[in-house]
Amino acid sequence: MNIMDFNVKKLAADAGTFLSRAVQFTEEKLGQAEKTELDAHLENLLSKAECTKLWTEKIMKQTEVLLQPNPNARIEEFVYEKLDRKAPSRMNNPELLGQYMIDAGNEFGPGTAYGNALIKCGETQKRIGAADRELIQTSAINFLTPLRNFIEGDYKTITKERKLLQNKRLDLDAAKTRLKKAKVAEARAAGQPLMMDSEVISPIWAEEVTKSEQEVRITQSEFDRQAEITRLLLEGISSTHAHHLRCLNDFVEAQMTYYAQCYQYMLDLQKQLGSFPSTFLSNNNQSSTTPVQSVSSPSVLASASASLPSVSNSMVTSGLSELKSSSGSRKARVLYDYDAANSSELSLLADEVITVYSIPGMDSDWLMGERGSQKGKVPITYLELLN
């Protein structure tokens, strides 16, 4: 019975607090009550947090569209993620196109020129599909997940504390309003003009004034404490920006690797197919005297090489080629941080110097790296060989 009485009293107290806040909020909107303004620094922090949340959501959603243009596939991935289940593995568009080309080439005959070309194109499309899958996975882990964690974690906490701050502010202003009304009533009851220290004080209203002043002190203290908590959380937005900057660098690295791989795959394919004879015509109503330009022409390759400086600076440098062809080891400086994906790889820290060497049969994009007693595979694109 006592517990029930306590619950009823608590419910009544909560209802009274809610009603008081609602009245204060309504009177503020109507211009009938004063409002405690937040300091300029806190207002700027709130604005920065809102801006960060808005643009983070837009960037995150558009990145998802970029990585997975199919809206049905995105919905399916979202549902499986919410159900905490792994989505079924399906071929992506390049892989599917590659499979069709291979099947068609086998049907037409691998010994025919067209059939052989289809098979080679299909194999290349499958390699591009695998690179695309790797880009999506890497970007999801290193870029999208941190952005989503901010929206669904940090910002939700900020929103919760901000709402608490708003409630504490309403409680403070409601207490100030009651104190002001109590003093007005006290002055009227005493038959004196409105004064702070009237010599003629009604005992009832004097008690009410004292009670209201105590309430103002308590609500002011709670408001100040909540404002400090909110401020500390909001100041963490700068750290969030720094973290998102690192994630953005990871995303750019993943894209660079993807486009470099696709460029190399297509270059190798073009070399396999050879240049088109000049008698071949395009299908866009060009003049019959205009030959189709070979992809391997010097101007096109120069343009492609200029647009992919990272390829020429890392994957195809003469130093790395020499290292690949020799059995010796070299010192290399790490250009960027790298987190090992599994136990066969070695995590790296930017600017550290490690020993690298090649192992026969290793993928061309990797080297073996050693740091003291630790060793493992390291990506070539993260290294700069030293003399």
N, C-alpha and C positions, 0 to 999 in steps of 0.2 A: 504493500500500500504506500509506503514511504517512497519507494522507487517510482511508483506511478505519479505521486505528487510532484516529485522532482522533475520527471519528464514533462509534466504539464507546465510547471513553472518555467522550465527551460524553453519549451515551445512558445510560451507566451512572451518570454523575454526576447527570443529570436524574432518573433512576429513584430514586436514593438520596435526592435532595431531596424528591421526591414522597412517598416512603415515610416520611421523617422528618416531613413535615407531616401525613400521615395518622395516624401514631402520636401525635403531639402533640395533634391534634384529638380523637382517640378518648379519650386520657387526660384531656383537659379535660372532655369530656362525662361521663366516669365519675367526675370529681372527684379524679383521681389526679395532676393536674399543675396548676401555677399558670398563670394567664392574665394577660397584660398588658392592662389596661383602657385604653380611649381616654379622652382628657380630656373633660370635660363639654361644652365648647364644640363639639368635633368631633362628639360624639354628638348634640347638638341640631341641628347642621347636617345630619347624616345623616337624622335624623328629619324635618326640614323638607323635604329633597329627596324622601324617600319619599312624604310627604303630598302634595307638589306633583305628583309623577308620577301618584299614584293619582287625584286629583281632575281633573287635566288630561285623563287618559284618559276618565274618565266624562263630563266636559263635552263633550269632542270627539265622542265616540260619540253622545251624545244630541242634539247640534247637528246631526250628520249625519242622524239620524232625523227631526228637526224639518224640515230643509230638503228631505229626500227620504224621505217615509214608505214608499215602495215598497222592500222589502228586495231584490227581484230587480234593481231598477235600481241600488241601491247596490252589489250584488255585481258587476254588469256594469261600472260605473264603476271599481271597484277593480281588476278584471282588466285593463281597458284601460290604467289608470294604470300597473300593474306591467309591462305590455307596451310602455309608452311609446308608446301609440297613442291617437289622438283617438277618443272614443266617438261613435257615429253620432248625429246630431241627430234628436230625436223631439219630437213635440208633448207638452207637459205636460198635466195634467188640465184646467186652465181653458181652455187653447187648444183641446183636443179637444172640450170641451163647447161652446165658442164656435163651432167649425166645424159641429158637429151642429145647433146652433140656427140658424146662417145657412143651412145646407142645407135645414132644415125650413121656415124662413121663405120661402125661394125656392120651395119645393115648394108651400106653401099659397098663395103669392102675395104679393109685396111690397105690393100694393095693399090687401090685407085688414088689418084692425086687428091680428089675431093674428100674421099673417106679418110685418108691419112691426115689431111689438114683439119677435118672436123674433130678427129680424136685428139690431136695436139691442142687444138683450141679448147676442147672440153676439159682436158687435164689442167690447162692453165686456169680456166674458169673455176675449177674446183680448188686450186691453190689460192685463188683470190677469195673464194668463199671461206676457206679456212682462216685466211688473214682477217677477213671481215668479222668472223666469229670471235677471233682473238681480240680485235679492237673493241667489240661490244663488251666482252667479258672484262677486259682491262679497264675500260672507261666506266663501267658500272661499279667496279670495286673502288677505283682510285678517284673517281670524280663524282658520279651520281650519288653514291652511298653517303659520302660526307655531307653533300648538300641536303639530302633527304634527312639525315640525322639532325641537322640544324633546324630544319622546318618542324620535324616531328618531335624533337627533343628540347634543345636549348630554347627555341622560340616559344614553345608551349609553356615552359617554365617562366620565361619572361612575361608572357601574357597573363599567367596565373598571378604572379607577384604584382603586376601592374593593376590587375583587377582588385587585388587586396589593397593596394595603395589608394585606388579610387574610393573604395569603401571607407578606409580610414580617414580620407579627406572629407567625405560626406559626414562621417561621425563627428569630426572636429568642427566643421562648419555648423552642423546642427546644434552642437553644444554651445558654440559662440552665439548662435541665434537665441537659444533658450536663456543664456546669461544676459543678453541684451534686453530681452523681454522682461526678465525678472527685475532688472534694475529700473526699467521704465515703470513697471507696476509698483516697485518699492517707492519710487519717488512720488508717484501719484497718491499712493496710500498715505504717505507722510504729508501730503499737501504742500510739497516744496517743488521748486523747479528741478529739472533733471540735473542731478549732481552726483559725482562719484562718491563723495564722503558727506552724506547728509547727516546732520546731527539728530534729526528726528527719524528713527528707523522703526518700521513695523516689524515685530518679532517674526511673524510668519514669513514675510518677504525677505527679511534679513537671512533667515535660515535657507530660503530658496536660493538667494544670491550666493551664499557660501557653498551650497551644494553644487550649483552650476559652475562656480569657479573651480571647484575640485574636479568636476567632470571635464572642464576645458583643459586643465593641466594633464589629466590622464590621457585624453584623446590626442593632445598635442604630442605627448611623449610617444604614443603608439604610432602616430603619423610620421614623426621624425625617424623612428626606428624602421618603419616600412619603407620610407623614402630612401634610407641608406642601403637597405637590402636591394631595392630595385636599382639603385644607382650602381652598385657593385656588379650586378648581373649585366646591366647595360654596357658598362665599361668593358666587358668581355667581348663585345662585338668587334673591337679592334683585333683581338686575338683570332676571332672567327675569320675576319678578312685575311689575316696572314695565313691561316690554315687553308682557306679556300684558294689562296694564291698558289700554294704548293700543289694543291690538287689540280689547279688549272695547268700548271707546268707539266704534271703527269699526263693530263689529257692531251696536251700538245705533243708530248713525246710519243704517246700511243698513236696519234694521228700521223706524225712524221714517219714512224716505223711502218705503219700500214701503207701509206702512199708510196714510200720508198720500195717496199716489197712489191706492190702492184706495178710500179714502174719497171722494176727489174724483171718481174714475171713477163710482162708484155714485151719488153726488149728481147728477152730470150726467145719468146714465141715468134717474134718478128724475124729473128735471125734463123729460126728453124724453117719458117715458111718461105723466107727469101723475099726479095722485092717483087712486087707485081709487075708483069710485063707492061710495056707502055701502051700496048693495044687494048688493055683492060680499061673500061670506061666506068665512071661513077653513075649513080642512078638519080642524080639531081639535075638532069637536063644540061650538063656541061657540054661544051663544044667537043666534037669527036676528035679534034686535033689536040686536046688537052690531056696529057697523061696524068694518072694518079700519082701524087708525090709519095715516094718511099718514106716510110717511117724512120728508116735508118739514114736519111740524108743528113749531112753535117749540120745544116741549119736547125733542123728539128732537134737533133741530139744536143746541140749547143744550148738551145732554148730550154730543153728539159733539164739538162745538167745545171743551168743557171738557176732554175726554179727549185732545185733540190740540192742546196749546198750541203746539207747534212750527209747526203749519200756520198758525195765526193770527199767529204772531210772525214768520214768514218769508215764506211763499209768497203770502199774501194780505194783507200789510200795505199800508196806503194809500200809504206812501212808494214801495214797489216798483211799485204800480199806476200812480202818477204817472210814475215813471221809464220804465215800459214805454210809456206813452202819449205821452211827450215825446221829443225828439231830443237833449236835453241830457245831460250827464254829472254824476255825483255821486261824492263820496268814500265809501268803505265800509270798515269794519273787519272783518277776517277773524276769525271765531269759532273755527275749528278748522283744523288742518293738513289739506291736501288734496294728494294726488299725482296729477298729470295722467295720464289714461289713454292719451292719444295726443298728437300734435304740435299738434292744434287747441285743446287745453286749456292752462290756465295753472296751475302748481303754486302752492299757497298756504301761508303760514306763519301760525300763530295770532297775533293781535294786530297784524299789519301792516296798514297803510292803503294801499288801492289805489284807482284810478279805475275806475268802472264806467259802462257806458252800454248802451242797447238797440239792437239792429239789427232792422229790419223782417223778419218771417218767421222769427225765431229762436224756438226752443222756449221755452215759458213758464217753464220751470224753470231757465233759464240767462241769463246776461248776458255781455257782453264786458268783460274786465278788462284793465287796463294797469298795469304797474309799470316805469317808465323806458322802455326800448326794447322790453321784453317785453310781449306781449299774447296773449290767448287766451280761450276760453270758461271761465266759472267758475260753479259751482252757486249758486243763490240761497240755498239753505238754509245755506250756510257764511258768509253775509254779514250785516252789520248796517249799514244806511245811516246816514250821519252828516249832521247839519244843515249 
